[in-house]
Every structure is written in C-alpha cells, then in structure tokens.
Amino acid sequence: ALDPKNFVRIHRSHIVKVEEINEIQQYEKESYIVILKDKTKLKVSKSGYKNLRNVLEF
C-alpha cells in the first residue's frame, strides 16, 4: 500500500508522490492542474483538490 502522507490521489487516473509536486495552478473557474517537477501537467478532480488540501494542509 502507498503511504497516504507521501502519495495523494488527485484524479481517478492519477496518484502522485507529494514531493514531486512543483506547483498547483487554477486551470478554469473551478478546476486545477498540478505541475510536477518534470513539468508534467495533470488535471485535478474536485475530490482530488480536497485530497491535496488535506495532505498539503492549505
């Protein structure tokens, strides 16, 4: 199993390692993208954004 302190599900298709997240940007009115350290851009679902907020505590 993946450690929930180190990994977060941002979308049903994406689980990312927290330390690989470089930036979170607003994409549209109520959607976000995560930009990883290798410049990969991934869409974040609404529930994924809640997960990010909980893990990153913002």
N, C-alpha and C positions, 0 to 999 in steps of 0.2 A: 504494500500500500504506500501511496505517496504521503509524505508529511504535510498536513494542511498549513503548517507555518511556512513551508518553503514553496508550495505549489498552490495555484489558485485556478479554478475553472472560470474563464471569462466568457465562454460561449459553449454551447453543447459540442462544438467541434474543436475547441481549443482549451488546453490546460497549459499554463505557463509557469516557469520557475520564477518566483518573485524577484530574485536577484538579477534576472535577465531583462526586467522591465526598465526601459530608459525613460519613457515619457507616456503620459496619458493625455490625449487631446480630445476636445469636443469635435465631433465629426459633423453632426447635423443638430437640429434643435434639441433632441433628447437622446442622442446616441454618441458613443465614444469609440475611439480606437486606441489600442496600446501599440506603442512603438518599442520594439525590443532593441537591445544593444547592437544587434547585427543589422538594424534598420528595417527588419520585417514589420509590416503593419498588419494588425489583426483587429477585426471588429469585436466589440464588446456588447453582449446582450444586456438587457435591463437587469436581469438577475445576476449576470456576471459583474456588472458595475457595483451592485450591492456587495457581492463577494469581495471585490477589490477593496471597497471602502472598509469592510470589516478586517481584512488581512492587513492592509496598509494603515488602518486607523486614521482616516481623514474624513 
